[in-house]
Amino acid sequence: METICIPKEKLELVISDVEKLITHFEDLVGDRDEVAKQRLAEIKSGKVEAKTENELDNYLKKRGVKVA
């Protein structure tokens, strides 16, 4: 296996970019968690009229929550 040399400045730039990407990803995932929490709160508060689990799943799917 060959050894490669990367200048410290370039490596620091790459690490900085990776940290920014991770932060952006966390922001995206965090928003989805908040949306899911909000939708579940609506269901628990009685704002959503559904009688079956399937109706609740459809409600969540229409509002962007992935249902497993």
Residue pairs with C-beta under 8 A, 6 or more apart in sequence:
32 64
32 65
35 63
35 64
35 65
36 60
36 65
39 59
39 60
39 63
39 65
42 48
43 50
43 56
43 59
48 56
48 59
50 56
50 59
57 67
60 67
61 67
